[in-house]
Structure formats: C-alpha cells, structure tokens
Amino acid sequence: MSRKPIVGVLALQGCVDRHAPHIEAAGGVFRAVKTAEQINAVDAYILPGGESTTMLKLIDTFGLWDVLAGNFSAKPVWGICAGSILMAENVWVDENKTKTQKSFGLMPVEIVRNGYGRQLDSHVGVIDGYNVSFIRAPVVTGVADTVQVLAEEGGIPVWLKFGKHRLSTFHAELTMDHPSPMHREFISGI
C-alpha cells in the first residue's frame, strides 16, 4: 500500500481513542467508525475492548452486522479483549461451557468470557517486553492448528494470528509508550 493504511476502530462502545496515538505512531491513520459509510471507507479494523454483549446489541440496533461481516471477510481485523470475543468461532459465556454467545467467527478458536475471573482479578502482564493490561479478560481455551500463537501468558495463548486477522485477550493501547509492538505488527500487515 503506497499510502498510509486507514485503521477503523469500531466506536459503538469501549476503549476507542486510546488507539489513535498507537496507530499513528505505527504509520497508520486512525478513524473512529460507527456507520456503514465509515466502516466501508477504511482498510482494516480494530474491535476494541469493552463489553461484548453491549457491542452485539448496538451492532444489531444499528443494523451493522452485514456490513461488518462483509468487510471483516475481506480486510484485516484485530479483536482486543471484548473484540476478541466477537472474533472467536466458539464463545462460551461461562467456564462451565453451558451457554454460547453470537460472534463473527473470524478465527478458529474457542474462548471463555471473563475467564480470568472478576474485575479484581485484572492484572498487568508483559508481552514482547511491553506492559499490557488484562481487564476481566477472556481466556482462549482452544486453538486450531491453522492459528499461529504469537504470545502466551502462563501457558495460555493471549496474542494470536490467523491469516490477516489478529486476536489479543489483553489491552496494549492502555500503555502510553507508542506504538505498542502489537499495533506495529498489525499495521505492518495491512
């Protein structure tokens, strides 16, 4: 791509603006997107951390499912925390795996929402020498052989790659050292 890639951060709910300095420091152009026109006009997407069930309700309320699904099949997507839940092929609401949740199914992984526990169980970890935040983070419990695990924490996959898509169960955007290695890696692949 001869011009800077435009990265749209889905701005329905969650941590959106904190991505701007990381995207720009990594050579991209930040755009907050929430309409079909805005979604169609970018080169790649970040599904931010937040609350996955709220995001799903807003996607349905604003009739964005089809435009997102169509763009996600053609362009790179990075799902972060709640965004990773929206990307996983199989989503479990609880660790007993008794109830599933709707998702875009972009990556052949199985994930359990809030798998580390409650808000009090949130923590900071170090991935690729960079501080990241696990905030009521999901846990990846299954990964297809076609998925590349880029990083683990405590033996659990936390940063994954599948073709043009990325998934992280942590927040890299909350650390103010721009850009994060994850933003750099994602944007370099657009």
C-alpha positions in Angstrom: 0.0 0.0 0.0 1.6 3.3 -1.1 -0.5 5.5 1.2 -0.8 5.2 5.0 -3.4 2.5 5.9 -6.6 3.8 7.4 -7.5 1.8 10.6 -11.1 2.0 11.8 -11.7 1.4 15.4 -15.3 0.3 16.0 -16.7 3.2 18.1 -20.0 1.8 19.4 -18.7 1.1 22.9 -15.4 0.5 24.6 -11.8 1.8 24.5 -11.6 3.6 21.2 -9.5 6.8 21.3 -6.5 5.3 23.2 -5.7 3.5 19.9 -5.1 6.8 18.0 -1.5 7.5 19.1 -0.5 3.9 18.7 -2.0 3.7 15.2 -0.4 7.0 14.1 3.0 6.1 15.6 2.9 2.8 13.7 2.3 4.6 10.4 -1.4 4.3 10.1 -4.3 6.8 10.1 -6.8 6.5 13.0 -10.6 6.6 12.3 -13.4 6.0 14.8 -16.1 4.2 12.8 -19.8 3.6 13.6 -21.8 4.0 10.4 -21.9 1.7 7.4 -20.3 4.5 5.3 -17.4 4.9 7.7 -17.0 1.1 8.0 -16.7 0.7 4.3 -14.1 3.5 4.0 -11.2 2.0 5.9 -8.5 -0.6 5.2 -8.5 -2.5 8.4 -10.4 -2.7 11.8 -9.8 -2.9 15.5 -12.6 -4.3 17.6 -11.8 -2.6 20.9 -12.1 -3.8 24.4 -15.3 -3.1 26.2 -18.4 -5.2 26.8 -19.1 -7.8 24.1 -22.8 -8.2 24.8 -23.3 -4.4 24.7 -21.4 -4.3 21.4 -23.5 -7.0 19.9 -26.7 -5.2 20.9 -25.6 -2.0 19.4 -24.4 -3.7 16.2 -27.9 -5.2 15.9 -29.7 -2.0 16.9 -27.9 0.0 14.2 -28.2 -2.8 11.6 -24.4 -3.1 11.1 -24.0 -6.9 11.2 -23.9 -7.5 7.4 -21.7 -4.5 6.6 -19.2 -5.6 9.3 -19.3 -9.2 8.4 -18.7 -8.4 4.7 -15.8 -6.1 5.4 -14.3 -8.4 8.0 -14.1 -11.2 5.5 -12.1 -9.1 3.1 -9.9 -6.9 5.4 -7.6 -7.3 8.4 -9.3 -7.3 11.8 -7.7 -7.2 15.3 -10.0 -8.0 18.2 -8.9 -6.9 21.6 -10.4 -8.3 24.8 -14.2 -7.9 24.1 -13.3 -7.6 20.5 -11.5 -11.0 20.6 -14.8 -12.5 21.9 -16.6 -11.1 18.8 -13.9 -12.7 16.6 -13.8 -16.2 18.1 -15.5 -19.1 16.3 -16.8 -20.5 19.6 -17.7 -18.3 22.6 -18.6 -19.6 26.0 -20.3 -17.3 28.5 -19.0 -19.2 31.5 -16.2 -21.6 32.3 -18.7 -24.5 32.6 -19.4 -24.0 28.9 -23.2 -24.1 29.3 -24.2 -21.1 27.2 -22.7 -19.7 23.9 -22.7 -16.2 22.6 -23.0 -14.9 19.0 -19.8 -13.9 17.2 -18.4 -13.2 13.8 -16.4 -16.4 13.8 -13.4 -14.9 12.2 -10.8 -17.1 14.0 -11.0 -20.8 14.7 -10.5 -20.5 18.4 -12.6 -21.2 21.5 -12.8 -18.5 24.1 -14.4 -18.2 27.6 -15.7 -14.7 28.5 -14.2 -13.2 31.7 -12.1 -16.4 32.0 -9.6 -14.9 34.5 -12.4 -14.0 36.9 -13.9 -10.8 38.2 -12.7 -7.2 37.9 -10.4 -7.7 41.0 -8.6 -10.5 39.0 -7.5 -8.0 36.3 -3.7 -7.6 36.1 -0.8 -6.3 34.1 1.4 -8.7 32.1 4.5 -8.3 29.9 4.2 -9.5 26.3 7.1 -9.0 23.9 8.7 -6.8 26.5 5.7 -4.5 26.6 3.3 -3.9 29.5 -0.3 -4.9 28.7 -3.5 -5.0 30.7 -5.8 -8.0 31.2 -9.1 -6.5 32.3 -11.8 -9.0 33.1 -10.1 -10.7 30.2 -11.4 -13.7 28.2 -9.3 -16.9 28.1 -8.6 -18.8 24.9 -9.3 -22.5 25.7 -8.9 -24.0 22.2 -6.8 -23.1 19.1 -7.0 -24.7 15.7 -3.7 -25.9 14.1 -4.0 -23.2 11.5 -3.8 -20.4 14.1 -0.3 -19.0 15.0 0.2 -18.3 18.7 2.3 -15.2 18.8 2.5 -15.0 22.7 1.3 -16.8 25.8 1.0 -15.9 29.4 1.2 -18.7 31.9 0.8 -21.2 29.1 -2.4 -19.6 27.8 -2.5 -18.2 24.3 -3.1 -14.4 24.5 -1.9 -13.0 21.1 -2.9 -14.9 18.0 -2.7 -14.6 14.2 -4.9 -16.2 11.6 -4.2 -15.0 8.1 -4.9 -11.3 8.1 -6.6 -11.3 11.5 -5.2 -10.8 15.0 -6.7 -11.5 18.4 -5.4 -10.4 21.8 -7.1 -11.0 25.1 -5.2 -8.1 26.6 -5.2 -4.3 26.1 -2.0 -2.9 24.5 -3.5 0.5 23.9 -3.5 1.5 27.6 0.3 1.7 27.9 1.4 5.1 26.8 4.6 4.1 25.0 3.6 4.5 21.4 3.4 2.4 19.3 2.9 -0.9 21.0 4.6 -3.9 19.3 1.1 -5.3 18.6 -0.1 -2.1 16.8 3.2 -2.1 14.8 2.8 -5.8 13.9 -0.9 -5.4 12.9 -0.4 -2.3 10.8 2.7 -3.7 9.1 0.5 -6.5 7.7 -2.2 -4.2 6.2 
